[in-house]
Amino acid sequence: MSVALEKSTADALDHRLPTPEEIDNASAAAAALASSLDANGELVFAGPEGNALHIAPAISGLMIDLLTKVASGNMVTLVPTGTDLTTAQAASMLNISRPFLTKLLKRGDIDHFKVGTHRRIKFKDVMAYKEKRDAEQSAALDELAALGQEIDAL
């Protein structure tokens, strides 16, 4: 890896918060892209030979969402779905401590595998656990709200 590439990677937005200038740039770019969507939600650009280049709505939305997150002052990390995560990365994605994640792994709540002595977790398994956890939390809140309404009715 070249020195320039190493520096740009270390300075990337997945390692730090965006600067005020980057926030302004991202905000302007998100607005420009959003206003450039056609009726089908596609972005249409002039291609290298002057022909129309159509960007699918799903990709257009992803680009705008990414820029919107940066414009909000957030760090952004793109993670391909087939990625294997370290325990530190997975804990960060779940907003929990690494020791608590290790406890979940030992209990079997999240599938994982070992590379030597290090645990690795597939991105899809982290997201499945997160979705399950979020659904359980939502159901518990709904139950609490229902109980509160019952108590108020007494």
N, C-alpha and C positions, 0 to 999 in steps of 0.2 A: 504494500500500500504506500502511495506517495505521501510525502510530508504534508503537502497541501490538502490531500484528501483526509488524512488523519486529523488535521486541524479542523477542517470543516465538519467532520463527523463528531468530534468532541464538542464543537460549538453548536451542534444541531439542537432543534427545539425539543427533542426528546430528552435532553440533558439539562435544559434550563428554561426559564420563563422567557417569553418574547419581550423584546425591547419596545418602548413606546413607538418607535419608528416602524418596527415590524407589525405591531398591532394596527397602526394606521394603514400600512400597506395591505394587510390581510383584509381589513374592513372594506377598503376601496375595491380590492380585487373581488371579494365576495359579492359586493353590490353590483359590480360590473358584470360578473358572470350571471348572477340572478336575473339581471335585466336583459341579458342576451339569450335567455332560454326561449326556444320557439314554442308554439302551441302544444307540441308533444312532450315538452320538458327536455328536449335535446339542446345541446350547445352546438352551434354551427360556426365553424371557422373556415377561413380560406386555407386550403391545403398547400403543400409545397409547389404544386404545379398550377395553382389558382383554382383548382376544383374544390367543391364544398366537402368539408370533413365534418361528419356528424358524430357527436359524442353522445352515447346512449344516456337516457335519463338517470339510470342508476349510478353511472359514473359521474355524470354532471352533478347530481345531488351529493355524492361523496366529496367531490372537489369543493363544492360550496360549503358543506358541513365542516370540512377540515379547515377552510379559511375562517369560518365563523368561530370555531373553537380558538384559533390563534387570535382572532380579533377580540375575543373575550379575555385574553391574557393567560390562556391555559397552555401548559406543555402538551405536546401532541406526539404520540408514538403510533406508527402504523405497524400492526402485527399480522403477518399472514396467518391464515387459519391453521396451517400445518406446522406451525412453529412449536418447538419444545422450549419451555420456559424454565428458568432457574427458580428456586424457592423464593428468592428476593423479588424477582419480577412478578411471579404469581401473587405473592403477598401484597405487593404494591397495587396490582390490578384489582384485588379484592378489598383493598383498604383495611388490611389486617396486619398484625405483626408476623414476622417470619416464624417465631416460635409457635404461635397459635396455628399457623398454616402447617407446620411440621406435625403438630398434634392431630390436625384433621387428616393428614396423610397417613399417620400411624394407625388412626382409627378406621381408615378405609373410606372416609367420606369423599375423598377425591382420589381418582386413579392416578398412579404415578409409576415411574420406573427409575432404575438407578443406572448411572453412568459412572462406573468405578464406585466411589463412596458417595457420590453426589446425586441427590434426587432431582429428577426432571419431571415436569408436568406438561402434558399437551394443552395447547391453548383451548381446544374444544372442551376439554375436561374442566378447565378453570371456568369457562363461560357456562357450562352446564351446571356446575355447582352454584355459580352466581345467580343464574336464573331460578334454580330451585330455592335458594336462600331468599331471594327477593319475593318469590311467590308465597313462601311460608310467612315472611314478615307482613306482606300485604293481607294475607288471610287472618293473621293474628290481630292486625289493626282493625280489620272489618269486624271481627268478633268482639273486640273491645268497644267499638262504636255501637254495636247492637246491644251489648250489655248496658252501656251507658244510657241508651234510649229506653231500655226496659226499666232501669232504675228511676229515670226521670218520669216515667209513666206512673210510677207507684205513688 
